[in-house]
Amino acid sequence: MPIAKQSDGSYLAAQSGETTRLSSKEEVEEYSRRVTNMGFYPTVMSEDDFQEIKNDPDKQHQLFKKLVVERVAEWSEISGEKLKGTGIPLISAPGNDDFFEIDDVLNNSPHVQYHDMEITELEGYEVLHCGGSTKTPWDTEREYTEEEYQSKFEQLNAKVKDMNRCIYNVHVPPYGTVLDSCPKLDENLKVVFDMGNPVSMHAGSKALNDSIEKHQPLLGIHGHIHEGRGKINIGRTVCVNPGSVYPEGILQGALIKIKGDKVTAVNMTQG
């Protein structure tokens, strides 16, 4: 999100087709803080630089990637400050639209345990990590076919020693459930309506369903579908998607309690 400095010392910022004039650096800082909390990436530049990238999609994409990498590095440092001395690990796997450029930042961070296509240990439990998603209309960085996911789960499941104490950390949710229900979009990426109501569809992974039904891990923690907030059971396996409303500046999560080979509580959080 460009914030262009003008010749009179003011700044112009554009968001959702609307232009906002900011008269001071303090206003720029407040505006930047607010839109950052909504998930945007503001950056201050000269009017000349803005005109240079305005009609150049490649330069826009390069700048966007740079800002994302910087934000991830910043978040990593903040997490280190917040979790210092608590003994609480920060464990992460990539989503479908996470640029591959963030991998080095997270892999090199002393504050983040970043995993994909791995089995790791967490206090006596095995965690299966698998990022990305099934195909989306946006053709994002880490999208896979159902056949590719089937192969991924076969590789990972073969490394799990005890499914009764295995946690699936899989970004994409299981198909055909409340966890993967989302609005259907047309060819112009607009929500489809029927009789005035938005039409829903499912966008999870069928290969994940098959894997969970066959192997019955203890727990599945998922994301991807922002509207898919909820908890379900697939056999003995508890599956959770906290959902996401970050454009509203709200962080959603789930507090999950495990004892032995059972999930004893799931509390959805928001704040």
PATORMI-239158 format. One record per residue (C-alpha): residue number from 1; residue in one letter; chain; x, y, z. Coordinates in steps of 0.05 Angstrom, whole numbers. Layout:
N
<r num="NUM" residuo="A" cadena="A" px="X" py="Y" pz="Z"/>
...
END
This chain:
271
<r num="1" residuo="M" cadena="A" px="0" py="0" pz="0"/>
<r num="2" residuo="P" cadena="A" px="37" py="62" pz="-24"/>
<r num="3" residuo="I" cadena="A" px="38" py="127" pz="16"/>
<r num="4" residuo="A" cadena="A" px="66" py="180" pz="-30"/>
<r num="5" residuo="K" cadena="A" px="97" py="244" pz="-3"/>
<r num="6" residuo="Q" cadena="A" px="73" py="306" pz="-40"/>
<r num="7" residuo="S" cadena="A" px="109" py="371" pz="-56"/>
<r num="8" residuo="D" cadena="A" px="70" py="409" pz="-2"/>
<r num="9" residuo="G" cadena="A" px="94" py="360" pz="52"/>
<r num="10" residuo="S" cadena="A" px="30" py="321" pz="57"/>
<r num="11" residuo="Y" cadena="A" px="21" py="248" pz="40"/>
<r num="12" residuo="L" cadena="A" px="-30" py="211" pz="-4"/>
<r num="13" residuo="A" cadena="A" px="-50" py="140" pz="13"/>
<r num="14" residuo="A" cadena="A" px="-97" py="97" pz="-29"/>
<r num="15" residuo="Q" cadena="A" px="-139" py="40" pz="0"/>
<r num="16" residuo="S" cadena="A" px="-196" py="3" pz="-33"/>
<r num="17" residuo="G" cadena="A" px="-202" py="56" pz="-87"/>
<r num="18" residuo="E" cadena="A" px="-206" py="114" pz="-38"/>
<r num="19" residuo="T" cadena="A" px="-151" py="166" pz="-28"/>
<r num="20" residuo="T" cadena="A" px="-133" py="193" pz="40"/>
<r num="21" residuo="R" cadena="A" px="-92" py="256" pz="51"/>
<r num="22" residuo="L" cadena="A" px="-46" py="254" pz="112"/>
<r num="23" residuo="S" cadena="A" px="-18" py="321" pz="135"/>
<r num="24" residuo="S" cadena="A" px="38" py="300" pz="182"/>
<r num="25" residuo="K" cadena="A" px="87" py="244" pz="198"/>
<r num="26" residuo="E" cadena="A" px="46" py="229" pz="260"/>
<r num="27" residuo="E" cadena="A" px="-16" py="218" pz="218"/>
<r num="28" residuo="V" cadena="A" px="25" py="173" pz="171"/>
<r num="29" residuo="E" cadena="A" px="48" py="132" pz="230"/>
<r num="30" residuo="E" cadena="A" px="-22" py="124" pz="258"/>
<r num="31" residuo="Y" cadena="A" px="-50" py="107" pz="189"/>
<r num="32" residuo="S" cadena="A" px="5" py="57" pz="177"/>
<r num="33" residuo="R" cadena="A" px="-6" py="24" pz="245"/>
<r num="34" residuo="R" cadena="A" px="-81" py="18" pz="231"/>
<r num="35" residuo="V" cadena="A" px="-76" py="-13" pz="162"/>
<r num="36" residuo="T" cadena="A" px="-19" py="-58" pz="184"/>
<r num="37" residuo="N" cadena="A" px="-64" py="-88" pz="237"/>
<r num="38" residuo="M" cadena="A" px="-114" py="-101" pz="180"/>
<r num="39" residuo="G" cadena="A" px="-62" py="-142" pz="143"/>
<r num="40" residuo="F" cadena="A" px="-38" py="-91" pz="93"/>
<r num="41" residuo="Y" cadena="A" px="34" py="-70" pz="78"/>
<r num="42" residuo="P" cadena="A" px="41" py="6" pz="77"/>
<r num="43" residuo="T" cadena="A" px="105" py="38" pz="53"/>
<r num="44" residuo="V" cadena="A" px="124" py="111" pz="46"/>
<r num="45" residuo="M" cadena="A" px="154" py="134" pz="-20"/>
<r num="46" residuo="S" cadena="A" px="163" py="195" pz="-62"/>
<r num="47" residuo="E" cadena="A" px="111" py="214" pz="-114"/>
<r num="48" residuo="D" cadena="A" px="162" py="200" pz="-168"/>
<r num="49" residuo="D" cadena="A" px="173" py="130" pz="-142"/>
<r num="50" residuo="F" cadena="A" px="98" py="119" pz="-138"/>
<r num="51" residuo="Q" cadena="A" px="89" py="140" pz="-211"/>
<r num="52" residuo="E" cadena="A" px="146" py="94" pz="-231"/>
<r num="53" residuo="I" cadena="A" px="113" py="31" pz="-201"/>
<r num="54" residuo="K" cadena="A" px="40" py="50" pz="-211"/>
<r num="55" residuo="N" cadena="A" px="35" py="17" pz="-279"/>
<r num="56" residuo="D" cadena="A" px="90" py="-35" pz="-270"/>
<r num="57" residuo="P" cadena="A" px="62" py="-100" pz="-241"/>
<r num="58" residuo="D" cadena="A" px="131" py="-132" pz="-237"/>
<r num="59" residuo="K" cadena="A" px="159" py="-75" pz="-194"/>
<r num="60" residuo="Q" cadena="A" px="96" py="-77" pz="-151"/>
<r num="61" residuo="H" cadena="A" px="105" py="-152" pz="-140"/>
<r num="62" residuo="Q" cadena="A" px="179" py="-144" pz="-122"/>
<r num="63" residuo="L" cadena="A" px="163" py="-89" pz="-72"/>
<r num="64" residuo="F" cadena="A" px="106" py="-130" pz="-42"/>
<r num="65" residuo="K" cadena="A" px="152" py="-190" pz="-32"/>
<r num="66" residuo="K" cadena="A" px="205" py="-145" pz="0"/>
<r num="67" residuo="L" cadena="A" px="154" py="-117" pz="49"/>
<r num="68" residuo="V" cadena="A" px="127" py="-186" pz="66"/>
<r num="69" residuo="V" cadena="A" px="197" py="-213" pz="81"/>
<r num="70" residuo="E" cadena="A" px="211" py="-152" pz="125"/>
<r num="71" residuo="R" cadena="A" px="145" py="-162" pz="162"/>
<r num="72" residuo="V" cadena="A" px="158" py="-235" pz="175"/>
<r num="73" residuo="A" cadena="A" px="227" py="-218" pz="202"/>
<r num="74" residuo="E" cadena="A" px="196" py="-165" pz="247"/>
<r num="75" residuo="W" cadena="A" px="143" py="-214" pz="272"/>
<r num="76" residuo="S" cadena="A" px="197" py="-265" pz="288"/>
<r num="77" residuo="E" cadena="A" px="233" py="-215" pz="332"/>
<r num="78" residuo="I" cadena="A" px="169" py="-194" pz="366"/>
<r num="79" residuo="S" cadena="A" px="152" py="-267" pz="381"/>
<r num="80" residuo="G" cadena="A" px="221" py="-275" pz="412"/>
<r num="81" residuo="E" cadena="A" px="209" py="-216" pz="458"/>
<r num="82" residuo="K" cadena="A" px="138" py="-239" pz="477"/>
<r num="83" residuo="L" cadena="A" px="157" py="-312" pz="490"/>
<r num="84" residuo="K" cadena="A" px="225" py="-301" pz="522"/>
<r num="85" residuo="G" cadena="A" px="230" py="-341" pz="586"/>
<r num="86" residuo="T" cadena="A" px="162" py="-374" pz="579"/>
<r num="87" residuo="G" cadena="A" px="185" py="-440" pz="550"/>
<r num="88" residuo="I" cadena="A" px="129" py="-435" pz="499"/>
<r num="89" residuo="P" cadena="A" px="152" py="-453" pz="428"/>
<r num="90" residuo="L" cadena="A" px="126" py="-418" pz="366"/>
<r num="91" residuo="I" cadena="A" px="114" py="-472" pz="313"/>
<r num="92" residuo="S" cadena="A" px="94" py="-453" pz="242"/>
<r num="93" residuo="A" cadena="A" px="81" py="-484" pz="174"/>
<r num="94" residuo="P" cadena="A" px="71" py="-447" pz="109"/>
<r num="95" residuo="G" cadena="A" px="4" py="-427" pz="80"/>
<r num="96" residuo="N" cadena="A" px="-12" py="-429" pz="6"/>
<r num="97" residuo="D" cadena="A" px="3" py="-356" pz="-8"/>
<r num="98" residuo="D" cadena="A" px="67" py="-352" pz="34"/>
<r num="99" residuo="F" cadena="A" px="124" py="-332" pz="-12"/>
<r num="100" residuo="F" cadena="A" px="182" py="-381" pz="-14"/>
<r num="101" residuo="E" cadena="A" px="226" py="-322" pz="3"/>
<r num="102" residuo="I" cadena="A" px="202" py="-325" pz="76"/>
<r num="103" residuo="D" cadena="A" px="231" py="-394" pz="86"/>
<r num="104" residuo="D" cadena="A" px="302" py="-370" pz="98"/>
<r num="105" residuo="V" cadena="A" px="278" py="-317" pz="147"/>
<r num="106" residuo="L" cadena="A" px="239" py="-367" pz="189"/>
<r num="107" residuo="N" cadena="A" px="290" py="-424" pz="183"/>
<r num="108" residuo="N" cadena="A" px="344" py="-376" pz="208"/>
<r num="109" residuo="S" cadena="A" px="303" py="-346" pz="264"/>
<r num="110" residuo="P" cadena="A" px="321" py="-369" pz="334"/>
<r num="111" residuo="H" cadena="A" px="250" py="-354" pz="356"/>
<r num="112" residuo="V" cadena="A" px="210" py="-397" pz="306"/>
<r num="113" residuo="Q" cadena="A" px="205" py="-471" pz="293"/>
<r num="114" residuo="Y" cadena="A" px="187" py="-472" pz="219"/>
<r num="115" residuo="H" cadena="A" px="170" py="-539" pz="187"/>
<r num="116" residuo="D" cadena="A" px="141" py="-567" pz="123"/>
<r num="117" residuo="M" cadena="A" px="140" py="-640" pz="102"/>
<r num="118" residuo="E" cadena="A" px="170" py="-661" pz="169"/>
<r num="119" residuo="I" cadena="A" px="153" py="-701" pz="231"/>
<r num="120" residuo="T" cadena="A" px="176" py="-667" pz="295"/>
<r num="121" residuo="E" cadena="A" px="170" py="-682" pz="369"/>
<r num="122" residuo="L" cadena="A" px="132" py="-639" pz="419"/>
<r num="123" residuo="E" cadena="A" px="130" py="-661" pz="492"/>
<r num="124" residuo="G" cadena="A" px="119" py="-734" pz="476"/>
<r num="125" residuo="Y" cadena="A" px="74" py="-722" pz="415"/>
<r num="126" residuo="E" cadena="A" px="92" py="-727" pz="342"/>
<r num="127" residuo="V" cadena="A" px="73" py="-668" pz="298"/>
<r num="128" residuo="L" cadena="A" px="62" py="-679" pz="223"/>
<r num="129" residuo="H" cadena="A" px="74" py="-614" pz="185"/>
<r num="130" residuo="C" cadena="A" px="46" py="-603" pz="115"/>
<r num="131" residuo="G" cadena="A" px="35" py="-534" pz="85"/>
<r num="132" residuo="G" cadena="A" px="2" py="-503" pz="24"/>
<r num="133" residuo="S" cadena="A" px="-68" py="-517" pz="-1"/>
<r num="134" residuo="T" cadena="A" px="-108" py="-547" pz="-57"/>
<r num="135" residuo="K" cadena="A" px="-118" py="-505" pz="-120"/>
<r num="136" residuo="T" cadena="A" px="-148" py="-435" pz="-112"/>
<r num="137" residuo="P" cadena="A" px="-173" py="-382" pz="-161"/>
<r num="138" residuo="W" cadena="A" px="-113" py="-338" pz="-143"/>
<r num="139" residuo="D" cadena="A" px="-59" py="-387" pz="-167"/>
<r num="140" residuo="T" cadena="A" px="-17" py="-376" pz="-103"/>
<r num="141" residuo="E" cadena="A" px="54" py="-399" pz="-90"/>
<r num="142" residuo="R" cadena="A" px="42" py="-465" pz="-54"/>
<r num="143" residuo="E" cadena="A" px="-17" py="-501" pz="-86"/>
<r num="144" residuo="Y" cadena="A" px="-21" py="-576" pz="-98"/>
<r num="145" residuo="T" cadena="A" px="-67" py="-625" pz="-132"/>
<r num="146" residuo="E" cadena="A" px="-103" py="-679" pz="-93"/>
<r num="147" residuo="E" cadena="A" px="-54" py="-730" pz="-123"/>
<r num="148" residuo="E" cadena="A" px="5" py="-690" pz="-97"/>
<r num="149" residuo="Y" cadena="A" px="-27" py="-686" pz="-28"/>
<r num="150" residuo="Q" cadena="A" px="-40" py="-761" pz="-28"/>
<r num="151" residuo="S" cadena="A" px="34" py="-772" pz="-42"/>
<r num="152" residuo="K" cadena="A" px="54" py="-722" pz="12"/>
<r num="153" residuo="F" cadena="A" px="11" py="-756" pz="65"/>
<r num="154" residuo="E" cadena="A" px="36" py="-825" pz="46"/>
<r num="155" residuo="Q" cadena="A" px="108" py="-801" pz="55"/>
<r num="156" residuo="L" cadena="A" px="94" py="-768" pz="122"/>
<r num="157" residuo="N" cadena="A" px="48" py="-821" pz="152"/>
<r num="158" residuo="A" cadena="A" px="101" py="-874" pz="140"/>
<r num="159" residuo="K" cadena="A" px="146" py="-836" pz="188"/>
<r num="160" residuo="V" cadena="A" px="96" py="-831" pz="245"/>
<r num="161" residuo="K" cadena="A" px="109" py="-881" pz="301"/>
<r num="162" residuo="D" cadena="A" px="44" py="-874" pz="341"/>
<r num="163" residuo="M" cadena="A" px="-19" py="-843" pz="309"/>
<r num="164" residuo="N" cadena="A" px="-53" py="-843" pz="377"/>
<r num="165" residuo="R" cadena="A" px="-5" py="-787" pz="396"/>
<r num="166" residuo="C" cadena="A" px="2" py="-753" pz="329"/>
<r num="167" residuo="I" cadena="A" px="-19" py="-681" pz="314"/>
<r num="168" residuo="Y" cadena="A" px="-32" py="-662" pz="241"/>
<r num="169" residuo="N" cadena="A" px="-8" py="-590" pz="231"/>
<r num="170" residuo="V" cadena="A" px="-37" py="-585" pz="161"/>
<r num="171" residuo="H" cadena="A" px="-55" py="-516" pz="132"/>
<r num="172" residuo="V" cadena="A" px="-110" py="-541" pz="86"/>
<r num="173" residuo="P" cadena="A" px="-173" py="-568" pz="123"/>
<r num="174" residuo="P" cadena="A" px="-210" py="-632" pz="107"/>
<r num="175" residuo="Y" cadena="A" px="-259" py="-629" pz="49"/>
<r num="176" residuo="G" cadena="A" px="-334" py="-626" pz="56"/>
<r num="177" residuo="T" cadena="A" px="-338" py="-600" pz="128"/>
<r num="178" residuo="V" cadena="A" px="-353" py="-535" pz="164"/>
<r num="179" residuo="L" cadena="A" px="-277" py="-524" pz="166"/>
<r num="180" residuo="D" cadena="A" px="-271" py="-515" pz="91"/>
<r num="181" residuo="S" cadena="A" px="-338" py="-481" pz="75"/>
<r num="182" residuo="C" cadena="A" px="-329" py="-415" pz="38"/>
<r num="183" residuo="P" cadena="A" px="-365" py="-370" pz="-12"/>
<r num="184" residuo="K" cadena="A" px="-366" py="-393" pz="-84"/>
<r num="185" residuo="L" cadena="A" px="-334" py="-344" pz="-133"/>
<r num="186" residuo="D" cadena="A" px="-348" py="-332" pz="-207"/>
<r num="187" residuo="E" cadena="A" px="-296" py="-322" pz="-262"/>
<r num="188" residuo="N" cadena="A" px="-287" py="-250" pz="-239"/>
<r num="189" residuo="L" cadena="A" px="-274" py="-271" pz="-167"/>
<r num="190" residuo="K" cadena="A" px="-341" py="-243" pz="-145"/>
<r num="191" residuo="V" cadena="A" px="-385" py="-280" pz="-94"/>
<r num="192" residuo="V" cadena="A" px="-440" py="-319" pz="-128"/>
<r num="193" residuo="F" cadena="A" px="-511" py="-306" pz="-102"/>
<r num="194" residuo="D" cadena="A" px="-574" py="-347" pz="-108"/>
<r num="195" residuo="M" cadena="A" px="-641" py="-317" pz="-87"/>
<r num="196" residuo="G" cadena="A" px="-602" py="-262" pz="-53"/>
<r num="197" residuo="N" cadena="A" px="-560" py="-309" pz="-11"/>
<r num="198" residuo="P" cadena="A" px="-486" py="-324" pz="-21"/>
<r num="199" residuo="V" cadena="A" px="-472" py="-393" pz="-49"/>
<r num="200" residuo="S" cadena="A" px="-424" py="-436" pz="-9"/>
<r num="201" residuo="M" cadena="A" px="-374" py="-488" pz="-33"/>
<r num="202" residuo="H" cadena="A" px="-319" py="-531" pz="-3"/>
<r num="203" residuo="A" cadena="A" px="-245" py="-519" pz="-15"/>
<r num="204" residuo="G" cadena="A" px="-208" py="-568" pz="29"/>
<r num="205" residuo="S" cadena="A" px="-171" py="-632" pz="12"/>
<r num="206" residuo="K" cadena="A" px="-203" py="-699" pz="-1"/>
<r num="207" residuo="A" cadena="A" px="-135" py="-732" pz="5"/>
<r num="208" residuo="L" cadena="A" px="-131" py="-704" pz="76"/>
<r num="209" residuo="N" cadena="A" px="-199" py="-734" pz="92"/>
<r num="210" residuo="D" cadena="A" px="-175" py="-802" pz="67"/>
<r num="211" residuo="S" cadena="A" px="-111" py="-797" pz="109"/>
<r num="212" residuo="I" cadena="A" px="-148" py="-777" pz="172"/>
<r num="213" residuo="E" cadena="A" px="-202" py="-831" pz="163"/>
<r num="214" residuo="K" cadena="A" px="-149" py="-885" pz="152"/>
<r num="215" residuo="H" cadena="A" px="-97" py="-866" pz="204"/>
<r num="216" residuo="Q" cadena="A" px="-140" py="-830" pz="258"/>
<r num="217" residuo="P" cadena="A" px="-88" py="-783" pz="288"/>
<r num="218" residuo="L" cadena="A" px="-104" py="-751" pz="355"/>
<r num="219" residuo="L" cadena="A" px="-114" py="-680" pz="329"/>
<r num="220" residuo="G" cadena="A" px="-115" py="-639" pz="265"/>
<r num="221" residuo="I" cadena="A" px="-101" py="-564" pz="267"/>
<r num="222" residuo="H" cadena="A" px="-117" py="-528" pz="203"/>
<r num="223" residuo="G" cadena="A" px="-126" py="-459" pz="171"/>
<r num="224" residuo="H" cadena="A" px="-132" py="-434" pz="99"/>
<r num="225" residuo="I" cadena="A" px="-208" py="-423" pz="97"/>
<r num="226" residuo="H" cadena="A" px="-219" py="-359" pz="136"/>
<r num="227" residuo="E" cadena="A" px="-294" py="-371" pz="141"/>
<r num="228" residuo="G" cadena="A" px="-284" py="-443" pz="166"/>
<r num="229" residuo="R" cadena="A" px="-281" py="-429" pz="240"/>
<r num="230" residuo="G" cadena="A" px="-301" py="-491" pz="280"/>
<r num="231" residuo="K" cadena="A" px="-287" py="-559" pz="310"/>
<r num="232" residuo="I" cadena="A" px="-308" py="-627" pz="283"/>
<r num="233" residuo="N" cadena="A" px="-293" py="-700" pz="293"/>
<r num="234" residuo="I" cadena="A" px="-273" py="-748" pz="238"/>
<r num="235" residuo="G" cadena="A" px="-276" py="-813" pz="275"/>
<r num="236" residuo="R" cadena="A" px="-233" py="-804" pz="337"/>
<r num="237" residuo="T" cadena="A" px="-194" py="-747" pz="307"/>
<r num="238" residuo="V" cadena="A" px="-211" py="-677" pz="331"/>
<r num="239" residuo="C" cadena="A" px="-202" py="-625" pz="275"/>
<r num="240" residuo="V" cadena="A" px="-199" py="-550" pz="288"/>
<r num="241" residuo="N" cadena="A" px="-197" py="-488" pz="245"/>
<r num="242" residuo="P" cadena="A" px="-195" py="-422" pz="284"/>
<r num="243" residuo="G" cadena="A" px="-215" py="-383" pz="222"/>
<r num="244" residuo="S" cadena="A" px="-189" py="-313" pz="207"/>
<r num="245" residuo="V" cadena="A" px="-216" py="-242" pz="207"/>
<r num="246" residuo="Y" cadena="A" px="-149" py="-205" pz="207"/>
<r num="247" residuo="P" cadena="A" px="-174" py="-149" pz="160"/>
<r num="248" residuo="E" cadena="A" px="-216" py="-127" pz="219"/>
<r num="249" residuo="G" cadena="A" px="-155" py="-124" pz="264"/>
<r num="250" residuo="I" cadena="A" px="-179" py="-185" pz="304"/>
<r num="251" residuo="L" cadena="A" px="-136" py="-247" pz="318"/>
<r num="252" residuo="Q" cadena="A" px="-173" py="-313" pz="324"/>
<r num="253" residuo="G" cadena="A" px="-144" py="-376" pz="353"/>
<r num="254" residuo="A" cadena="A" px="-158" py="-440" pz="391"/>
<r num="255" residuo="L" cadena="A" px="-135" py="-463" pz="459"/>
<r num="256" residuo="I" cadena="A" px="-132" py="-540" pz="457"/>
<r num="257" residuo="K" cadena="A" px="-119" py="-584" pz="517"/>
<r num="258" residuo="I" cadena="A" px="-91" py="-654" pz="509"/>
<r num="259" residuo="K" cadena="A" px="-82" py="-708" pz="561"/>
<r num="260" residuo="G" cadena="A" px="-50" py="-774" pz="541"/>
<r num="261" residuo="D" cadena="A" px="-82" py="-797" pz="476"/>
<r num="262" residuo="K" cadena="A" px="-145" py="-754" pz="483"/>
<r num="263" residuo="V" cadena="A" px="-164" py="-682" pz="467"/>
<r num="264" residuo="T" cadena="A" px="-199" py="-659" pz="531"/>
<r num="265" residuo="A" cadena="A" px="-220" py="-588" pz="511"/>
<r num="266" residuo="V" cadena="A" px="-223" py="-540" pz="452"/>
<r num="267" residuo="N" cadena="A" px="-236" py="-467" pz="466"/>
<r num="268" residuo="M" cadena="A" px="-241" py="-418" pz="408"/>
<r num="269" residuo="T" cadena="A" px="-208" py="-351" pz="423"/>
<r num="270" residuo="Q" cadena="A" px="-213" py="-281" pz="394"/>
<r num="271" residuo="G" cadena="A" px="-182" py="-215" pz="411"/>
END
